[in-house]
Amino acid sequence: WMDANNRLTEFERSLVSSNNQLGMSMLVVLSWIALADGVADKNEMDHIAQVAASSKTEVDHEFILRVVKQKDVRALQLSCEVLKRSCNRDMAPLLVQLAITTAAADGRFSPEEIHIIQFLADLLQVGRRELDEIFTQITGKPSPTPADLSRRENWSSYGNDRNESNSKSHDNKSRNEKSSKESVSSEKEKIALATLGLDPGVSKKEIKVAYRRLVQIHHPDRFASLGDEAVAAANNHFKKIQEAYEYLVRHA
């Protein structure tokens, strides 16, 4: 874990000297997922900042984000080793759950995010059946088969879809204020439905059933064994579930 001059890197020095290696490593992996699609979404960045701020030890989230953006493979590998060493059988599914909710924050999953989630599940010895169960509990659908990343179109498809969506949104905004508001409402509804693992056209009863199920799955108290950072991440998602529920009930 040393550079060419047999010196520890800045990240390695920070991790070795930290008395909260689990929390720091968790933040690295969640940041890796948040940045996997190449887009630094404001909501995702705010989420990472809030998780870091919850730590009882000082964790510089800007430093963590910089390490991840630089694609520091050694830092990622070392963080994964810490997670593997620190997480017991009860903690592993909870960490996978946090990874899925982080990836689902924008209402969709990129091929890169799916690969990271499956890599993390393998690392923590969470089997495919259990991963499917966790994924279905959160999203209402089984975990998708990851795209073949040796094919160029599978690396670019997510970004193209996003750009196309942004382009359409821009065109709508340029037409008139009414269409702009409709576009914003449509995006809010899409994210709210994805947050509760629902499809368009659901009834208020289905919304309430999904809400009750998810508040139990994502209750922050369940994540106490993973530390303050995990509790903060779960709490942020718990609030999103409540906001999604309130939005959908109002507009159903």
Salt bridges, closest charged atoms under 4 A:
ASP3 OD2 - ARG7 NE 3.57
GLU12 OE2 - ARG74 NE 3.93
ASP37 OD2 - ARG162 NH1 3.96
ASP41 OD1 - ARG162 NH2 3.93
ASP46 OD2 - LYS42 NZ 2.78
GLU62 OE2 - HIS61 NE2 3.45
ASP106 OD2 - ARG162 NH1 3.44
GLU130 OE1 - ARG89 NH2 2.46
ASP132 OD1 - ARG128 NE 3.19
GLU153 OE2 - ARG151 NH2 2.71
GLU164 OE2 - LYS168 NZ 3.24
GLU177 OE2 - LYS181 NZ 3.51
ASP199 OD1 - LYS141 NZ 3.20
ASP221 OD2 - HIS219 ND1 3.68
